[in-house]
Amino acid sequence: MHIVVNIIITIVAYLLGSIPTSVWISRAFYNIDIRDFGSGNAGSTNTFRVLGVKAGIVVFIVDVVKGFAAVNLIHFTNYYIPHSGDYINIQLLLGIAAMLGHIFPIYVGFKGGKGVATLFGVICAISLYPTLIMAGIFVVTLVATRYVSLSSMVAGFSFPVLIIVIFKETTPTLVIFSLIMAILMLFTHQKNIERLLAKEEKKANLPKIKKKNKTTENK
């Protein structure tokens, strides 16, 4: 029975991850397919670039929630001890299923995004504090460089360091997952790396802080 339940929630996790947020929003509200514009990816970064801030924020939030919700499907089981090795293993399985769903969504021809936002939701559900620090690293790098791709890779590489060195995680599968996640960042951002090296990568349009003009008039 346990195996059957595990299979069912894993399939549901994949279907959750497969929800093509950016594709559905671009089709419903903009009469386009986001994958035909910009980088061609069905992710939040390309949505920000093509459709703007409002659509980008919605896509990012929903994609994060997909990963977070998928991992929390483990609560439909009652035969794992929370935070035990087996418990974390199933969480990772559900998270990987959601990420595969995002990258290869069944609803729109298996052509999705890179899974960064969904991955953020996954690791947030599994290991909150390292994820929050990683998010801070992403923001600092983004403000400093304005490259979303570079910021994603730097944050991704920081995760195994945080897990292994700072928080001294001993669960083998979580340690391995963190290392694989960092390596996958290289593969999923291969084109971005090429553009960065060629100085052709587009920078994010971050909001600028307006400085108030000082008036010399004293009343």
N, C-alpha and C positions, 0 to 999 in steps of 0.2 A: 504493500500500500504506500509506503514511504517513497518508493521509486516512482510510482505513478504520479503522486502529488508533486514530486520534484520535477518530473518531465512537464507536467501541466503548467506549473508556475514559470518554468524556463521558457516555454513557448509563449506564454502571456508576456513575459519580460521582453522577448524578441518583438512581439507585436506592438508593445508599448514604444519600444525604441524605434520601430518602423514608421511611427506617425511622422509624415513628412511636413512638418510645420511650415517651413519656408515655401515649399512647393504649393501647398494648399492655400496659404495666404496670398502668394503672388498670383495664383490663378483666380482666386475668389474676388480679390480687391483691386488687382492691377492688370488683370487680363493678360498676364505673361507667365512664362515658366522661368523661375529664377535661374534654372540651370542653363538657360540660353544666353545669360548675360554675365558680365564680370568674370570671375574666375571659373564659373560653371559649376561651383559647388552649391549644394543645397544646405548650407549652414548659416549660422547667424552672422558671421563676418561678411559673407557675400551679400546677405540681406541688408546689413547696415550700408554697404557700399552702393548697392543698386536701388533699394527701396527707401532708404533713409532710417533715421534714428528710431522712430516710433515702431515701425515694423521690425526692425532689428532687435529692439528690446523685447518685444513680444515673443519673437522666435527664440531668442536666447533663454528667456525664462521658461518657456514651455519645454525646450530641449533639456534644460537642467532638471526640470521636474520629471521628465521621462526617465532619466537615469536614476534619480532619487526614488521615485515610485517603484521602479523595477526591482531595486535592491530590497525595498521594504516588503515585497511580496513574500519574503521569508516569514513574515508574521502569520501567514496562512498555514504554517507548519507549527506543531507544538512538540516536536520530538528532538529539537536541538537546544543545547544549553547556550544562552546568549554569550557572545564573545569567546566561545570555545573555538578550537581549530575547525571543527566541522561546520559550525555556524558561519564562520568567516568564509570558508570554502564555498558554501552555497551562496552567500552574498556575492562573492566574486563571480560565480557562475552566472547568476542573474544579471550582474552588471555587464559582463562580457556579452551576454545575449542581447542586452539592450543596445550596447555599442554596435554590435554587428547589425542590429536592426536599423540603426541610424545610418550606418555606412552603406548597407545593402537593404533598403526598405522594400518590402514585398508589395506595398501599395502602388508604387510608382516606378516599376521596372528595375528595381535593385540598384538605382543610381542615386546615392544620397550625399551626405556631407562627410566631413572628416571626423566627427564625433567628439570634438573637444568639449563642447558645452555639455553633452550627455555624459561624457567621462567625468566632468566636474561634479555633476549630480551624483554619479556612482560613488566616487571616492569621498564625497561629502557625507553620504549615508553610511559609509564604512568606517571612515577615519576623519572625524570632523576637524579637530584642531590642526593637524598637518595641512588639511585642505584649505583652511582659512589663511594660514601663513602663506601657502602657495598662491592663493588668490592675491594676497598683498604683494608678493613678488611680481606677479603678472601686472598688476596696476602700476607699480613703480617702474618696471621695465617699459611698459607702454607709454607712460608719461615721458620717460627719458628718451625713448627712441621713436615712438609713434608707429612702430611696426607691430601689428597684431600677431603675425606669424612668429616673429622672433620672440615676442613676449610669451606666446603659448609654449614654445620650445624651452625657453629658459625656466618657466614655471614647471613644465613637465619634468625637466631634468632635476629640479629642486626636490621633487616629491620623494624619490628613493633616498636622497640625502636626509631629508626630514624624518622619513620613516625609520631608516636604519641607524643613523648617527644621533639625531636629536632625541627622538622618541623611543629609540632602542626596541623596535618591534621584533618579536621573536617568532611570530607565526610564519613558517617558511613560504606558504603560498602567497601571503600578502607581500612579503619581501620580493619574491620572484615577480609578482604582478607589477610592483612599482618599477622594477628594472625593465620589464618588458614594455611597460607603458612609456618609459623614457625612450627606449629604442624605437618604438612605433612612431614616436613624434618625428623621427628622422625620415621614416618612410612616407608618412602621410603628408609631410611638408617638403617633400623632395623638390617640387617645382618652385615652392617659395624660397628654398635655400638657393636654388639656381638664380632666381631673380634677385635675391639679396646680394649674392656674390657679383652679379652683373650690375648692381645698383639700379635695378628696374622695378623693385618691389614698391607698390604704392603705400604711402603712409596714411594712417588714419586721421580723419579730420576731427581733432579733439576740440572741444569748446574752449575758447580763449577767455581769460579773465580780463574784463574791461577795466581800465584804470580811469578813475574819475579825474577830470581836469580841475586843477586848483584855480580858483578865481582870486584875483587880487583886489576885488571890490570888497570893502568893509562897510557894512551898513550899521 
